[in-house]
């Protein structure tokens, strides 16, 4: 959960693809600190995120939150 909480959600425009408009995402450098295997370097030398590699981290954070909710409910 701490790993997920250290990430921010942002909206941005791709510099090299302005036709895509504003898109939601995360910053690769932030992801790299907590889940480096989800970040790769593009041919242009920029960092990018493999969002499918972040799913396991998000699932574990959800389970941790559920456990905390259950404890607060007395379950």
MIMISE-37869 format. One record per atom (N, C-alpha, C): residue number from 0; residue in one letter; z negated, x negated, y negated. Coordinates in nm, 2 decimals. Each point is the difference from the previous one (the first is absolute). Layout:
residues N
+-----+---+--------+--------+--------+
|   k | r |      w |      u |      v |
+-----+---+--------+--------+--------+
| NUM | A |      Z |      X |      Y |
...
+-----+---+--------+--------+--------+
//
This chain:
residues 75
+-----+---+--------+--------+--------+
|   k | r |      w |      u |      v |
+-----+---+--------+--------+--------+
|   0 | X |   0.00 |  -0.08 |   0.12 |
|   0 | X |   0.00 |   0.08 |  -0.12 |
|   0 | X |   0.00 |  -0.09 |  -0.13 |
|   1 | X |  -0.07 |  -0.11 |   0.01 |
|   1 | X |   0.00 |  -0.09 |  -0.12 |
|   1 | X |   0.13 |  -0.05 |  -0.02 |
|   2 | X |   0.08 |  -0.03 |   0.10 |
|   2 | X |   0.14 |  -0.05 |  -0.02 |
|   2 | X |   0.08 |   0.10 |  -0.07 |
|   3 | X |   0.00 |   0.12 |   0.05 |
|   3 | X |   0.08 |   0.11 |  -0.07 |
|   3 | X |  -0.05 |   0.02 |  -0.14 |
|   4 | X |  -0.13 |  -0.01 |  -0.03 |
|   4 | X |  -0.05 |   0.02 |  -0.13 |
|   4 | X |   0.04 |  -0.11 |  -0.10 |
|   5 | X |   0.03 |  -0.11 |   0.06 |
|   5 | X |   0.05 |  -0.12 |  -0.09 |
|   5 | X |   0.14 |   0.02 |  -0.04 |
|   6 | X |   0.07 |   0.09 |   0.05 |
|   6 | X |   0.14 |   0.02 |  -0.03 |
|   6 | X |   0.02 |   0.11 |  -0.11 |
|   7 | X |   0.09 |  -0.01 |  -0.08 |
|   7 | X |   0.03 |   0.10 |  -0.10 |
|   7 | X |   0.13 |   0.07 |   0.03 |
|   8 | X |   0.01 |   0.12 |  -0.04 |
|   8 | X |   0.13 |   0.08 |   0.01 |
|   8 | X |   0.06 |   0.00 |  -0.14 |
|   9 | X |   0.13 |  -0.03 |   0.00 |
|   9 | X |   0.07 |  -0.01 |  -0.13 |
|   9 | X |   0.14 |   0.07 |   0.01 |
|  10 | X |   0.05 |   0.02 |  -0.12 |
|  10 | X |   0.14 |   0.04 |   0.00 |
|  10 | X |   0.08 |  -0.10 |  -0.08 |
|  11 | X |   0.12 |  -0.03 |   0.04 |
|  11 | X |   0.07 |  -0.11 |  -0.07 |
|  11 | X |   0.15 |   0.03 |   0.02 |
|  12 | X |   0.08 |  -0.08 |  -0.08 |
|  12 | X |   0.15 |   0.01 |   0.01 |
|  12 | X |   0.04 |  -0.13 |   0.06 |
|  13 | X |   0.09 |   0.00 |   0.10 |
|  13 | X |   0.06 |  -0.12 |   0.05 |
|  13 | X |   0.09 |  -0.06 |  -0.11 |
|  14 | X |  -0.02 |  -0.13 |  -0.03 |
|  14 | X |   0.08 |  -0.07 |  -0.10 |
|  14 | X |   0.15 |   0.00 |   0.04 |
|  15 | X |   0.02 |  -0.03 |   0.13 |
|  15 | X |   0.14 |  -0.02 |   0.05 |
|  15 | X |   0.06 |   0.13 |   0.05 |
|  16 | X |  -0.07 |   0.12 |  -0.01 |
|  16 | X |   0.05 |   0.13 |   0.04 |
|  16 | X |  -0.05 |   0.11 |  -0.09 |
|  17 | X |   0.03 |  -0.01 |  -0.12 |
|  17 | X |  -0.05 |   0.10 |  -0.10 |
|  17 | X |   0.04 |   0.15 |   0.04 |
|  18 | X |   0.10 |   0.01 |   0.07 |
|  18 | X |   0.05 |   0.14 |   0.04 |
|  18 | X |  -0.10 |   0.07 |   0.09 |
|  19 | X |  -0.09 |  -0.07 |   0.06 |
|  19 | X |  -0.10 |   0.06 |   0.09 |
|  19 | X |  -0.11 |   0.07 |  -0.08 |
|  20 | X |  -0.01 |  -0.03 |  -0.13 |
|  20 | X |  -0.10 |   0.06 |  -0.09 |
|  20 | X |  -0.14 |  -0.05 |   0.04 |
|  21 | X |  -0.10 |   0.08 |  -0.05 |
|  21 | X |  -0.14 |  -0.04 |   0.03 |
|  21 | X |  -0.03 |   0.03 |   0.15 |
|  22 | X |  -0.06 |  -0.10 |   0.06 |
|  22 | X |  -0.04 |   0.02 |   0.14 |
|  22 | X |  -0.15 |  -0.04 |   0.02 |
|  23 | X |  -0.07 |   0.07 |   0.09 |
|  23 | X |  -0.14 |  -0.04 |   0.03 |
|  23 | X |   0.00 |  -0.12 |   0.09 |
|  24 | X |  -0.11 |  -0.08 |  -0.01 |
|  24 | X |  -0.01 |  -0.11 |   0.09 |
|  24 | X |  -0.13 |  -0.08 |  -0.03 |
|  25 | X |  -0.01 |  -0.12 |   0.07 |
|  25 | X |  -0.11 |  -0.09 |  -0.02 |
|  25 | X |   0.06 |  -0.13 |  -0.04 |
|  26 | X |  -0.09 |  -0.09 |  -0.05 |
|  26 | X |   0.04 |  -0.13 |  -0.04 |
|  26 | X |  -0.01 |  -0.10 |   0.12 |
|  27 | X |   0.11 |  -0.07 |   0.03 |
|  27 | X |   0.00 |  -0.09 |   0.12 |
|  27 | X |  -0.11 |  -0.10 |  -0.01 |
|  28 | X |  -0.03 |  -0.06 |  -0.11 |
|  28 | X |  -0.10 |  -0.10 |  -0.01 |
|  28 | X |  -0.14 |   0.05 |   0.03 |
|  29 | X |  -0.02 |   0.13 |  -0.03 |
|  29 | X |  -0.13 |   0.06 |   0.03 |
|  29 | X |  -0.01 |   0.02 |   0.16 |
|  30 | X |   0.11 |   0.05 |   0.05 |
|  30 | X |   0.00 |   0.03 |   0.15 |
|  30 | X |  -0.01 |  -0.14 |   0.07 |
|  31 | X |   0.06 |  -0.10 |  -0.05 |
|  31 | X |   0.00 |  -0.13 |   0.07 |
|  31 | X |  -0.14 |  -0.05 |   0.02 |
|  32 | X |  -0.09 |   0.03 |  -0.10 |
|  32 | X |  -0.14 |  -0.05 |   0.01 |
|  32 | X |  -0.07 |   0.06 |   0.12 |
|  33 | X |   0.03 |   0.13 |   0.03 |
|  33 | X |  -0.08 |   0.07 |   0.10 |
|  33 | X |   0.08 |   0.02 |   0.13 |
|  34 | X |   0.13 |   0.00 |   0.00 |
|  34 | X |   0.08 |   0.02 |   0.11 |
|  34 | X |   0.13 |  -0.08 |  -0.01 |
|  35 | X |  -0.01 |  -0.13 |   0.01 |
|  35 | X |   0.12 |  -0.08 |  -0.02 |
|  35 | X |   0.12 |   0.02 |   0.09 |
|  36 | X |  -0.03 |   0.06 |   0.12 |
|  36 | X |   0.11 |   0.02 |   0.09 |
|  36 | X |   0.09 |   0.12 |  -0.04 |
|  37 | X |  -0.04 |   0.07 |  -0.10 |
|  37 | X |   0.08 |   0.11 |  -0.06 |
|  37 | X |   0.08 |  -0.04 |  -0.11 |
|  38 | X |   0.00 |  -0.13 |  -0.04 |
|  38 | X |   0.07 |  -0.05 |  -0.11 |
|  38 | X |   0.11 |  -0.10 |   0.04 |
|  39 | X |   0.11 |   0.01 |  -0.06 |
|  39 | X |   0.11 |  -0.10 |   0.04 |
|  39 | X |   0.07 |  -0.04 |  -0.13 |
|  40 | X |   0.07 |  -0.11 |   0.01 |
|  40 | X |   0.08 |  -0.05 |  -0.11 |
|  40 | X |   0.15 |   0.04 |   0.01 |
|  41 | X |   0.05 |   0.06 |  -0.10 |
|  41 | X |   0.14 |   0.04 |   0.00 |
|  41 | X |   0.10 |  -0.12 |  -0.01 |
|  42 | X |   0.12 |   0.02 |   0.02 |
|  42 | X |   0.10 |  -0.10 |  -0.02 |
|  42 | X |   0.01 |  -0.05 |  -0.15 |
|  43 | X |  -0.05 |   0.09 |  -0.09 |
|  43 | X |   0.00 |  -0.04 |  -0.14 |
|  43 | X |  -0.13 |  -0.08 |  -0.04 |
|  44 | X |  -0.09 |  -0.01 |   0.10 |
|  44 | X |  -0.12 |  -0.08 |  -0.02 |
|  44 | X |  -0.12 |   0.08 |  -0.06 |
|  45 | X |   0.02 |   0.14 |   0.00 |
|  45 | X |  -0.11 |   0.08 |  -0.05 |
|  45 | X |  -0.08 |   0.05 |   0.13 |
|  46 | X |  -0.12 |   0.04 |  -0.03 |
|  46 | X |  -0.08 |   0.06 |   0.11 |
|  46 | X |   0.02 |   0.15 |   0.01 |
|  47 | X |   0.00 |   0.05 |   0.12 |
|  47 | X |   0.02 |   0.14 |   0.03 |
|  47 | X |  -0.10 |   0.05 |   0.11 |
|  48 | X |  -0.02 |   0.13 |   0.01 |
|  48 | X |  -0.10 |   0.05 |   0.09 |
|  48 | X |   0.08 |   0.07 |   0.11 |
|  49 | X |  -0.04 |  -0.02 |   0.13 |
|  49 | X |   0.04 |   0.08 |   0.11 |
|  49 | X |  -0.10 |   0.11 |   0.01 |
|  50 | X |   0.03 |   0.12 |  -0.05 |
|  50 | X |  -0.10 |   0.11 |  -0.01 |
|  50 | X |  -0.04 |   0.04 |   0.14 |
|  51 | X |   0.09 |   0.00 |   0.10 |
|  51 | X |  -0.03 |   0.04 |   0.13 |
|  51 | X |  -0.11 |  -0.09 |   0.06 |
|  52 | X |  -0.01 |  -0.12 |  -0.04 |
|  52 | X |  -0.11 |  -0.09 |   0.05 |
|  52 | X |  -0.14 |   0.03 |  -0.07 |
|  53 | X |   0.00 |   0.09 |  -0.09 |
|  53 | X |  -0.13 |   0.03 |  -0.07 |
|  53 | X |  -0.06 |   0.13 |   0.07 |
|  54 | X |   0.07 |   0.07 |   0.08 |
|  54 | X |  -0.05 |   0.12 |   0.06 |
|  54 | X |  -0.13 |  -0.02 |   0.08 |
|  55 | X |  -0.01 |  -0.10 |   0.08 |
|  55 | X |  -0.12 |  -0.03 |   0.08 |
|  55 | X |  -0.12 |  -0.01 |  -0.09 |
|  56 | X |   0.01 |  -0.08 |  -0.11 |
|  56 | X |  -0.11 |  -0.02 |  -0.09 |
|  56 | X |  -0.04 |   0.14 |  -0.06 |
|  57 | X |   0.09 |   0.08 |  -0.04 |
|  57 | X |  -0.03 |   0.13 |  -0.06 |
|  57 | X |  -0.07 |   0.09 |   0.10 |
|  58 | X |   0.05 |   0.00 |   0.13 |
|  58 | X |  -0.06 |   0.08 |   0.10 |
|  58 | X |  -0.15 |  -0.04 |   0.02 |
|  59 | X |  -0.03 |  -0.13 |   0.01 |
|  59 | X |  -0.13 |  -0.05 |   0.01 |
|  59 | X |  -0.09 |   0.04 |  -0.12 |
|  60 | X |   0.06 |   0.00 |  -0.12 |
|  60 | X |  -0.08 |   0.04 |  -0.11 |
|  60 | X |  -0.03 |   0.15 |   0.00 |
|  61 | X |   0.09 |   0.08 |   0.05 |
|  61 | X |  -0.03 |   0.14 |   0.02 |
|  61 | X |  -0.11 |   0.03 |   0.10 |
|  62 | X |   0.01 |  -0.07 |   0.11 |
|  62 | X |  -0.11 |   0.01 |   0.10 |
|  62 | X |  -0.13 |  -0.04 |  -0.05 |
|  63 | X |  -0.01 |  -0.10 |  -0.08 |
|  63 | X |  -0.12 |  -0.05 |  -0.06 |
|  63 | X |  -0.06 |   0.11 |  -0.10 |
|  64 | X |   0.09 |   0.06 |  -0.08 |
|  64 | X |  -0.04 |   0.10 |  -0.09 |
|  64 | X |  -0.05 |   0.12 |   0.08 |
|  65 | X |   0.07 |   0.04 |   0.11 |
|  65 | X |  -0.05 |   0.11 |   0.08 |
|  65 | X |  -0.13 |  -0.02 |   0.06 |
|  66 | X |  -0.03 |  -0.12 |   0.04 |
|  66 | X |  -0.13 |  -0.04 |   0.06 |
|  66 | X |  -0.11 |   0.02 |  -0.11 |
|  67 | X |   0.03 |  -0.04 |  -0.12 |
|  67 | X |  -0.10 |   0.01 |  -0.11 |
|  67 | X |  -0.02 |   0.15 |  -0.03 |
|  68 | X |   0.10 |   0.08 |   0.00 |
|  68 | X |  -0.01 |   0.14 |  -0.03 |
|  68 | X |  -0.08 |   0.07 |   0.11 |
|  69 | X |   0.03 |  -0.04 |   0.12 |
|  69 | X |  -0.08 |   0.06 |   0.11 |
|  69 | X |  -0.15 |  -0.04 |  -0.01 |
|  70 | X |  -0.03 |  -0.12 |  -0.04 |
|  70 | X |  -0.14 |  -0.04 |  -0.01 |
|  70 | X |  -0.06 |   0.07 |  -0.12 |
|  71 | X |   0.06 |   0.02 |  -0.10 |
|  71 | X |  -0.05 |   0.08 |  -0.12 |
|  71 | X |  -0.02 |   0.14 |   0.04 |
|  72 | X |   0.08 |   0.06 |   0.09 |
|  72 | X |  -0.01 |   0.14 |   0.04 |
|  72 | X |  -0.11 |   0.01 |   0.11 |
|  73 | X |  -0.04 |  -0.11 |   0.05 |
|  73 | X |  -0.10 |   0.00 |   0.11 |
|  73 | X |   0.06 |   0.03 |   0.13 |
|  74 | X |   0.13 |  -0.03 |   0.02 |
|  74 | X |   0.06 |   0.02 |   0.13 |
|  74 | X |  -0.01 |  -0.12 |   0.09 |
+-----+---+--------+--------+--------+
//
